[in-house]
């Protein structure tokens, strides 16, 4: 039989949990830095020891939990933050409905490079090459000035408390809601990166020419399933795309409605360099309303991008597209699940990163 468990205070404020026969756990309350346990008895033999051990573990976990994301992270430190973001985003989207899609896209492009850390928001400097000039972003992503304005409002409320990464995450949700889409609780507590990855932006963000296999692989690399990919692609129910990104699809692909391609060709010349920046809505019918019409378009072979139509082209994702056509609520539920999952990609927490004062530059 083992000796009874004892909890004693040793020198140096070290708590010693003695389980007998060379089986001690040393716990330093101030640093949580040293825990060692050697061979242990069963719970039935050492019920009291197990209780104390569980208490110790709970203390440790409580300390670690503070570094995790949660919907109530700012409830005490800046209770008005989320409301301020919502108000500013609603105003921006009311002024320009397209901005809702632009902010949502910023969040997606941020999370796919180094995680959701606000790295996309950084401007280039002499010592830092940012992500804004990478191929998927250059001349394409927009809305930075809105994020700047929202951040300024939040900074006035609570200086140095709310990160740019969180401002963007919350603004993405509020943009969807402002255009008629679903709402969800955004987990916050992210910190901002002090680095960016130009190469990551070029390699991680799916190009509009992607096939189904490549789309699936690029999402899988971020811990997102094919189901997540199809649901998150529904963000293309709002917003617009440039001619240079859909030219090949409307002139060369065969899996496209003839009348649809002819209409688009009128505003997107065949010759590269001519009309490259001309815009067309990703959803020709309701480009400023967040609903399931995107998937209806795919079934009608009216996906604007090659990568859009790949989701309904005789492959494994066809049934999922059809299910979203039948049920908008199913699409909304899966989209929300995908957004929450994407928001969890490699956040900086605890003492990692910083809380930028200006989203465009490090402190």
Rosetta blueprint (number, residue, H / E / L):
1 X L
2 X L
3 X L
4 X L
5 X L
6 X E
7 X E
8 X E
9 X E
10 X E
11 X L
12 X L
13 X L
14 X E
15 X E
16 X E
17 X E
18 X E
19 X L
20 X L
21 X L
22 X L
23 X L
24 X E
25 X E
26 X E
27 X E
28 X E
29 X L
30 X L
31 X L
32 X L
33 X L
34 X L
35 X L
36 X L
37 X L
38 X L
39 X L
40 X L
41 X L
42 X L
43 X L
44 X L
45 X L
46 X L
47 X H
48 X H
49 X H
50 X H
51 X H
52 X H
53 X H
54 X H
55 X H
56 X H
57 X H
58 X H
59 X H
60 X H
61 X H
62 X H
63 X H
64 X H
65 X H
66 X L
67 X L
68 X L
69 X L
70 X E
71 X L
72 X L
73 X L
74 X L
75 X L
76 X L
77 X L
78 X L
79 X L
80 X L
81 X H
82 X H
83 X H
84 X H
85 X H
86 X H
87 X H
88 X H
89 X H
90 X H
91 X H
92 X H
93 X H
94 X H
95 X H
96 X L
97 X L
98 X H
99 X H
100 X H
101 X H
102 X H
103 X H
104 X H
105 X H
106 X H
107 X H
108 X H
109 X H
110 X H
111 X H
112 X L
113 X L
114 X L
115 X L
116 X L
117 X L
118 X L
119 X H
120 X H
121 X H
122 X L
123 X L
124 X L
125 X L
126 X L
127 X L
128 X L
129 X L
130 X L
131 X L
132 X L
133 X L
134 X L
135 X L
136 X L
137 X L
138 X L
139 X L
140 X L
141 X L
142 X L
143 X L
144 X H
145 X H
146 X H
147 X H
148 X H
149 X H
150 X H
151 X H
152 X H
153 X H
154 X H
155 X H
156 X H
157 X H
158 X L
159 X L
160 X L
161 X L
162 X L
163 X L
164 X H
165 X H
166 X H
167 X H
168 X H
169 X H
170 X H
171 X H
172 X H
173 X H
174 X H
175 X H
176 X H
177 X H
178 X H
179 X L
180 X L
181 X L
182 X L
183 X L
184 X L
185 X L
186 X L
187 X L
188 X E
189 X L
190 X L
191 X E
192 X E
193 X L
194 X L
195 X L
196 X L
197 X L
198 X H
199 X H
200 X H
201 X H
202 X H
203 X H
204 X H
205 X L
206 X L
207 X L
208 X L
209 X L
210 X L
211 X L
212 X H
213 X H
214 X H
215 X H
216 X H
217 X H
218 X H
219 X H
220 X H
221 X L
222 X L
223 X L
224 X L
225 X L
226 X H
227 X H
228 X H
229 X H
230 X H
231 X H
232 X H
233 X H
234 X H
235 X H
236 X H
237 X H
238 X L
239 X L
240 X E
241 X E
242 X E
243 X H
244 X H
245 X H
246 X H
247 X H
248 X H
249 X H
250 X H
251 X H
252 X H
253 X L
254 X L
255 X L
256 X L
257 X L
258 X H
259 X H
260 X H
261 X H
262 X H
263 X H
264 X H
265 X H
266 X L
267 X L
268 X L
269 X L
270 X L
271 X L
272 X L
273 X L
274 X L
275 X L
276 X L
277 X L
278 X L
279 X E
280 X E
281 X E
282 X L
283 X L
284 X L
285 X L
286 X L
287 X L
288 X L
289 X L
290 X L
291 X L
292 X L
293 X H
294 X H
295 X H
296 X H
297 X H
298 X H
299 X H
300 X L
301 X L
302 X L
303 X L
304 X L
305 X L
306 X H
307 X H
308 X H
309 X H
310 X H
311 X H
312 X H
313 X L
314 X L
315 X L
316 X L
317 X L
318 X H
319 X H
320 X H
321 X H
322 X H
323 X H
324 X H
325 X H
326 X H
327 X L
328 X H
329 X H
330 X H
331 X H
332 X H
333 X H
334 X H
335 X H
336 X H
337 X H
338 X H
339 X H
340 X H
341 X H
342 X H
343 X H
344 X L
345 X L
346 X L
347 X L
348 X E
349 X L
350 X L
351 X L
352 X L
353 X L
354 X E
355 X L
356 X L
357 X L
358 X E
359 X L
360 X L
361 X E
362 X L
363 X L
